[in-house]
Amino acid sequence: MAASSRAQVLRLYRALLRESQRFGSYNYRTYAIRRIRDAFRENKNIKDSEKIEELVNKAKANLEVIHRQGQDSSYSSSAPV
């Protein structure tokens, strides 16, 4: 894997972990962190650049989902009852 590609993957990994910390629910937060770590460990030995690009795109899409869900959970937890 090229150095820039490795750096991109590491930035994405950290961003996913950072965004998952925003979940209000402990259960959602720990599940998301576990899934992120497991997925990256499972795919750490992949050398095919096309497969890496596919996985990076999938992770970016998941980052957007986590970002939206984190915003939704923080909004709903701060809303007056």
Secondary structure as UniProt FT lines:
FT   HELIX           3..20
FT   TURN            21..22
FT   HELIX           26..42
FT   TURN            43..45
FT   HELIX           49..78
//
